[in-house]
Amino acid sequence: MKSIDFPKLKDDFDQNGYVAIPGFLSQEEVQELNEKVWAFIRNVVPTMPENHAFFEVKNDPSSLKQLFHLSDYDPFFSILLNGSRFEKLAEHVLGEKIAKGDVEYFNKPPGIGKPTPPHQDAYYFMLSPPQAVTFWIPLEDVDLDNGCLRYVKGSHRLGMRLHGKNATLGFSQTIVDFGTDVDRKNEVAVPAKAGDVLAHHGMTIHRADGNNSLTRSRRVIGLVYFGVSAKEDLMAKEAYLKNLAIERQTA
């Protein structure tokens, strides 16, 4: 791992709402992570409930799009999440201890990976205050062609935007008025190499284009951490998940 200027990292995160950390994982660590993910897909995904595993095309395993709660199924991902250098990094950028975390997997299959709509993670988390950070860990190189992340710099300091229903599987909500002059002026595309880590605040607006490559996927592990000050609105979250389940059944 390359040397990190932690004070500057914290300043950049607070100012911009995101930060890129080149070479945070070694190539050996990336290889191990890839191997563990492939093993998980082979052995665990077929046993997962449908609300934990999403596919671009129903009943087509090759179109796997998203996985949730990997740490509940495999101790490797629990160790990656809890008590790790990622948790310590989360404490550093949030400025407080961590209360809860989750491990997710995102993929945009070649040619069919759809765009990720503009959103704020904290809208889904339903936290008060919205103290959360997501670490986005590419398992392969990510660029403009296969759907790198695009952040709206400084948007985490401007409050929660109005979200509305969206048809994209796995991202049921999108910012309804996205595309303002402020959005366009401050949007930054952030390509990343395998082993890099991107960190963004729960309030930071971000999106991604679809995968325009016909040969390359866009596979990523996401580590999500909530600060101890963040309290979940459990009733609102339960109602949201119930409505979401109904929408999926009727889709």
Secondary structure, 3 states (H helix, E strand, C coil): CCCCCHHHHHHHHHHHCEEEECCCCCHHHHHHHHHHHHHHHHHCHHHCCCCCEEECCCCCHHHEEEECCHHHCCHHHHHHHCCCHHHHHHHHHHCCCEEEEEEEEEECCCCCCCCEEEECHHHHHCEECCCEEEEEEECCCECCCCCCEEEECCHHHCCCCCEEECCCCCCCEEECCCCCHHHHHHEEEECECCCCEEEEECCCCEEECCCCCCCCCCEEEEEEEEECCCEECHHHHHHHHHHHHHHHHHC
